[in-house]
Amino acid sequence: MKSLPLNMNPYPASNLVRLLFLSSVVLLLSVPISSRANDDFCSVAEEIRMKFESELFTLKPSVQRHFATRMFRLTGEDKYIYSILFDLLITEDQVARDVKNLTNAPYLETRRKQFLENLNPRTRKGKMRRKLFRKNEYRMLQFDLNLLYRCNLLHEFGFHKGAASDDYTEVLNYLKGREIGRFLLDEKVIRVYGAQAANAVYQLLDLGLGDYREEFNAKVQNVFPDNDDASIPDKVFEDKIYTLTHIIIADSRYYQHRVDRKVFQWILDYFENTLDRILSGTKPDVIAEVGISFLLAGYSESGPISRCRGAIVSSIDSEQSMILSTRGSSDLERGEHRNVLAYMLLCWPKSLHDGPEILKTDKYRNLRN
């Protein structure tokens, strides 16, 4: 098989993508959001939503999809489908490229170097992750994890049933031969990659590639024992909380349904017991995810949820109508994650929405016809 060129441009310039972009701009800006509960928290959050939606199509496709997916699952409004579809088309293209080059050593080495370069060498986490992925045993694990993530995206939105079905099957066969489960259960990995590892555990489960949940939870408790809390710095404490929130969020399949409170009571009790430190020693993203974890578990909107909401509201810059970075930046692309989480916590709906299963939507069929 002739190998593809090593051009990693993530934005395929097909007519379909151009049409999708133009259609999505018109649709999102012309359709009002559905009515919400008239509470003070949500009124504040609506300013965040309006700010991001007014500029959404200036952001890179993966950020658009991240925002739109969460907004769809809160509202069920199909105006967000185009931003999801836009990134899925790019994902489909990249998966096809990777599949055609699974035995192409130069291609794989180029991909490996790309992933390493994306890890910021100036941050604590970036340095630790670079060291981890330079080990011979884990040299290609970043590539494997990225392929797992992209394959799961296709599956999550039902996109694997369409034109990508053959590539999807080939990826599954490839991943079955990799040692991703062993990697995720390595305590060194959990220490520097905990939240992402939690996501990957559920991705493997959903793709039928193994159930590592019980072992992973046990390893997390070994890596971050509660009796060490007093001696660990805030950054490590934040890593611990972030990992625990992602166990719950991944189980909800990223806000598609609520979770069984009994299964995660050990995490929720821990959050309640350490809430003072969570509010004073972690970032707004993490505080929002803690509050959302309680909401996903069906807690009433008082107690820890109210305290998390209060902390998030106090973090919003009134002039910029968003939560700024720790350095005061209002960059929308870099700030999307913390701000969409803030919106979700403050405007949590009475019911969540599955999907969307893209191939069954009118938006997709209209573009294909």
matplotlib code that plots the C-alpha trace (Angstrom):
import matplotlib.pyplot as plt

x = [0.0, 1.4, 1.9, 0.4, 2.6, 3.5, 1.3, -0.4, -2.7, -5.7, -8.1, -9.1, -10.3, -13.2, -16.3, -18.3, -16.2, -16.5, -20.3, -20.5, -18.6, -20.8, -24.0, -23.0, -22.2, -25.6, -27.5, -25.8, -26.0, -29.6, -31.2, -31.9, -31.0, -33.9, -35.4, -33.6, -34.4, -34.4, -31.9, -29.0, -26.3, -27.7, -28.1, -24.4, -23.5, -25.5, -23.0, -20.3, -22.3, -23.1, -19.4, -18.2, -21.0, -20.4, -16.8, -17.2, -16.3, -13.0, -11.8, -10.1, -12.5, -11.6, -12.4, -15.7, -16.6, -15.7, -17.9, -20.8, -20.9, -21.4, -24.0, -25.9, -26.0, -27.3, -29.9, -30.6, -30.5, -29.4, -27.8, -24.7, -24.5, -22.5, -19.6, -19.5, -19.7, -17.0, -14.4, -15.6, -14.9, -11.3, -11.1, -12.3, -9.6, -6.8, -7.9, -7.9, -4.4, -3.1, -4.7, -3.0, 0.4, 0.3, 3.3, 5.1, 8.0, 9.0, 5.4, 5.0, 8.2, 7.0, 3.8, 5.6, 7.8, 4.7, 3.0, 6.2, 6.5, 3.0, 3.9, 5.0, 8.6, 8.2, 5.4, 5.7, 3.3, 4.8, 8.3, 7.0, 5.0, 8.0, 10.1, 7.4, 6.9, 10.6, 10.9, 11.3, 8.4, 6.0, 7.6, 4.4, 1.8, 1.0, 0.2, -1.9, -3.8, -4.5, -5.8, -7.9, -9.3, -10.2, -11.7, -13.8, -15.0, -16.2, -18.0, -19.4, -21.3, -22.2, -19.8, -18.2, -21.2, -20.7, -17.8, -15.3, -16.5, -13.6, -10.9, -12.7, -12.6, -8.9, -8.1, -9.9, -7.8, -4.6, -5.5, -6.3, -2.6, -1.3, -0.7, -2.8, -4.4, -1.0, 0.1, -3.0, -2.5, 1.1, 1.3, 3.8, 1.2, -1.6, 0.6, 1.2, -1.7, -4.5, -7.5, -6.6, -6.0, -9.5, -10.9, -8.9, -10.2, -13.7, -12.8, -11.3, -14.5, -16.8, -14.9, -14.9, -11.2, -11.2, -12.7, -10.0, -12.2, -11.8, -8.1, -7.7, -9.7, -7.6, -4.4, -5.6, -6.2, -2.6, -1.1, -3.1, -3.8, -6.0, -3.6, -1.0, -3.1, -1.6, 1.9, 1.3, 1.4, -1.7, -0.6, -0.5, -3.8, -5.3, -4.1, -5.8, -9.1, -9.0, -8.4, -11.3, -13.7, -12.9, -13.7, -17.3, -17.5, -16.3, -18.8, -21.6, -20.1, -19.4, -22.7, -25.0, -26.6, -26.4, -24.3, -25.0, -24.3, -23.6, -20.7, -18.9, -19.8, -16.2, -15.3, -18.2, -17.6, -14.0, -15.0, -17.3, -14.6, -11.9, -14.2, -12.5, -9.1, -10.7, -12.2, -9.0, -6.3, -7.5, -8.3, -11.8, -11.9, -11.5, -13.9, -16.6, -16.0, -16.4, -19.7, -20.8, -19.8, -22.3, -25.0, -24.3, -24.8, -28.2, -27.3, -29.7, -28.5, -27.4, -24.4, -21.3, -22.9, -23.9, -20.4, -18.8, -21.2, -20.3, -16.6, -17.1, -19.3, -16.6, -14.0, -15.8, -14.4, -17.4, -15.7, -14.7, -17.8, -15.6, -13.1, -9.7, -6.5, -4.3, -2.2, -5.3, -5.6, -9.0, -8.0, -11.1, -9.5, -7.3, -10.1, -12.9, -12.5, -12.8, -15.6, -17.8, -17.5, -18.5, -21.5, -22.5, -22.3, -24.2, -26.9, -27.4, -30.6, -33.3, -32.4, -29.5, -29.4, -27.7, -25.6, -26.0, -25.8, -24.7, -25.5, -29.2, -29.5, -31.2, -28.2, -25.9, -28.3, -28.9, -25.2, -24.7, -27.6]
y = [0.0, 3.4, 5.5, 8.9, 12.1, 13.2, 16.3, 16.7, 19.6, 19.1, 21.2, 19.4, 22.0, 20.0, 21.7, 19.9, 21.4, 24.9, 24.5, 23.2, 26.2, 28.7, 26.9, 26.6, 30.4, 31.3, 28.8, 29.3, 33.1, 33.1, 30.7, 31.8, 29.5, 27.7, 29.2, 28.6, 28.8, 32.4, 32.2, 34.6, 31.9, 31.2, 34.9, 35.4, 32.3, 33.4, 36.2, 33.6, 31.6, 34.7, 35.7, 32.3, 31.8, 35.1, 34.1, 30.3, 29.9, 31.7, 28.9, 25.8, 22.9, 20.7, 23.6, 24.3, 20.6, 20.6, 23.6, 22.5, 18.9, 20.2, 22.8, 20.2, 17.8, 20.5, 22.0, 19.4, 22.2, 21.1, 24.4, 23.0, 20.0, 21.7, 22.5, 18.9, 17.6, 20.0, 18.5, 14.9, 15.3, 16.3, 13.4, 11.0, 12.3, 12.0, 8.4, 7.4, 8.8, 7.1, 3.7, 3.8, 4.3, 1.9, 0.0, 3.1, 3.6, 7.2, 8.3, 6.9, 8.5, 11.9, 11.5, 10.6, 13.7, 15.8, 14.6, 15.2, 18.7, 19.4, 18.8, 22.2, 21.8, 24.9, 23.5, 21.0, 18.6, 19.0, 18.1, 15.0, 13.8, 14.3, 12.2, 9.5, 9.2, 9.2, 5.8, 2.9, 1.0, 3.9, 5.5, 5.0, 5.2, 8.8, 7.8, 4.9, 7.1, 9.7, 7.0, 5.6, 9.0, 9.8, 6.3, 6.8, 10.2, 8.5, 5.9, 8.5, 10.3, 7.3, 8.4, 5.0, 3.6, 5.7, 6.2, 5.7, 2.2, 0.3, 2.5, 2.3, -1.5, -1.5, 0.8, -1.5, -4.5, -2.4, -1.3, -4.8, -5.6, -2.7, -2.5, 0.5, -1.0, -1.8, 1.8, 3.3, 1.2, 2.4, 4.5, 6.9, 7.5, 8.2, 10.7, 12.8, 11.9, 11.0, 12.7, 11.7, 8.1, 8.0, 9.1, 6.4, 3.7, 4.5, 4.8, 1.3, 0.1, 1.7, 0.3, -3.2, -3.3, -4.1, -3.1, -1.6, 0.5, -1.4, -1.7, 1.9, 3.2, 1.1, 2.4, 6.0, 5.5, 4.1, 7.0, 9.6, 8.2, 10.5, 10.3, 12.1, 15.1, 17.2, 16.8, 17.3, 20.7, 22.3, 21.3, 17.6, 17.9, 19.5, 16.7, 14.3, 16.1, 16.5, 12.7, 11.9, 14.3, 12.6, 9.2, 10.4, 12.6, 9.7, 7.4, 9.9, 9.6, 13.3, 14.6, 12.3, 10.8, 10.8, 8.4, 5.9, 7.8, 4.7, 3.7, 7.0, 7.8, 7.3, 10.2, 12.4, 12.0, 12.9, 16.0, 17.1, 16.5, 18.5, 21.2, 24.0, 23.1, 22.5, 26.0, 27.7, 25.6, 24.5, 26.2, 27.2, 24.3, 21.8, 23.6, 23.5, 19.8, 19.0, 20.8, 19.1, 15.7, 16.3, 17.3, 14.2, 12.1, 13.7, 15.9, 18.7, 22.1, 23.2, 22.5, 21.7, 22.6, 26.1, 26.7, 25.7, 27.9, 30.8, 30.3, 30.2, 33.3, 35.2, 34.1, 35.6, 38.9, 41.3, 43.4, 40.4, 38.2, 35.2, 33.5, 34.8, 32.8, 32.9, 35.5, 37.6, 36.5, 36.6, 34.4, 32.5, 29.4, 28.8, 29.7, 27.6, 24.6, 26.5, 28.7, 26.1, 24.1, 27.3, 27.7, 24.0, 24.3, 27.5, 26.6, 22.8, 21.5, 19.3, 16.6, 15.8, 14.8, 11.9, 12.1, 13.6, 10.6, 12.7, 10.4, 10.4, 14.2, 16.3, 18.6, 15.8, 14.4, 17.9, 18.5, 15.1, 15.5]
z = [0.0, -0.9, 2.1, 2.5, 2.7, 6.1, 5.9, 9.2, 8.3, 10.5, 8.5, 5.2, 2.7, 1.2, -0.1, 2.6, 5.4, 3.8, 3.5, 7.0, 8.4, 6.6, 7.6, 11.2, 11.5, 10.2, 12.4, 15.7, 15.6, 14.5, 16.9, 20.5, 23.3, 25.0, 28.2, 31.5, 35.1, 36.2, 38.9, 39.6, 38.9, 35.4, 34.6, 35.2, 33.2, 30.2, 29.7, 29.3, 26.8, 24.7, 24.6, 23.4, 20.9, 19.3, 18.6, 18.4, 14.7, 15.2, 17.4, 16.2, 15.4, 18.5, 20.8, 19.0, 19.3, 23.0, 23.7, 21.4, 22.8, 26.3, 25.3, 23.3, 26.2, 28.5, 26.1, 23.4, 20.8, 17.4, 16.5, 18.1, 15.8, 13.0, 15.4, 16.4, 12.9, 11.7, 14.0, 13.4, 9.7, 10.6, 13.0, 10.4, 8.0, 10.6, 11.6, 7.9, 7.5, 10.6, 9.7, 6.3, 7.9, 10.9, 9.4, 8.1, 10.6, 9.4, 9.6, 13.1, 14.3, 12.9, 14.8, 18.0, 17.8, 17.1, 20.3, 22.3, 21.0, 22.0, 25.7, 27.1, 28.4, 30.6, 32.8, 35.7, 34.0, 30.6, 31.8, 33.7, 30.7, 28.3, 30.6, 30.8, 27.0, 26.2, 28.0, 25.5, 26.9, 26.3, 23.2, 21.0, 23.8, 22.9, 19.4, 20.7, 23.2, 20.5, 18.2, 21.0, 21.7, 18.1, 17.5, 20.6, 19.3, 16.1, 18.3, 20.8, 18.0, 15.9, 13.2, 13.1, 11.3, 8.2, 5.8, 8.6, 9.5, 7.8, 9.4, 12.8, 12.6, 11.7, 14.6, 17.0, 15.7, 16.1, 19.6, 20.8, 20.3, 22.3, 26.0, 26.8, 29.9, 31.5, 30.8, 32.4, 35.6, 36.0, 39.1, 37.4, 34.7, 37.1, 39.0, 35.9, 33.6, 36.0, 34.5, 30.9, 32.1, 33.7, 30.3, 28.5, 30.9, 29.9, 26.2, 26.3, 28.0, 25.5, 22.5, 24.0, 24.6, 28.3, 31.7, 33.9, 36.1, 39.4, 39.1, 38.0, 41.0, 43.4, 41.8, 42.1, 45.9, 46.1, 44.3, 46.2, 49.7, 51.8, 54.8, 52.7, 52.0, 54.8, 53.3, 49.6, 47.9, 46.3, 42.8, 43.7, 45.6, 42.5, 40.4, 42.7, 42.7, 38.9, 38.5, 40.8, 39.0, 35.7, 37.0, 37.6, 34.5, 32.3, 33.8, 32.8, 29.3, 29.5, 30.7, 28.8, 31.9, 35.7, 37.6, 40.4, 43.6, 45.6, 43.2, 43.7, 47.3, 48.3, 45.9, 46.9, 50.6, 50.0, 48.1, 51.0, 53.6, 51.7, 50.1, 52.0, 50.4, 47.0, 47.0, 48.2, 46.5, 43.1, 39.7, 38.6, 36.1, 39.0, 41.3, 38.6, 37.9, 41.6, 41.7, 38.5, 40.0, 42.8, 40.2, 38.1, 41.3, 41.9, 44.9, 45.7, 44.6, 48.1, 50.3, 48.3, 45.0, 46.2, 47.6, 44.3, 42.4, 44.7, 44.1, 40.3, 40.2, 42.2, 39.6, 36.7, 35.5, 35.1, 32.4, 30.2, 31.1, 31.5, 33.9, 33.0, 33.2, 36.3, 34.3, 33.4, 29.8, 28.1, 25.2, 24.3, 22.8, 25.9, 28.3, 26.7, 29.0, 32.3, 31.0, 29.5, 32.8, 34.7, 32.5, 33.0, 36.8, 37.0, 34.4, 35.1, 33.5, 34.9, 32.4, 30.2, 26.5, 24.8, 21.8, 19.3, 17.0, 14.0, 11.1, 12.2, 12.3, 9.7, 9.7, 8.5, 5.9, 4.5, 4.0, 2.3, -0.1]

ax = plt.figure().add_subplot(projection="3d")
ax.plot(x, y, z, "-o")
ax.set_aspect("equal")
plt.show()
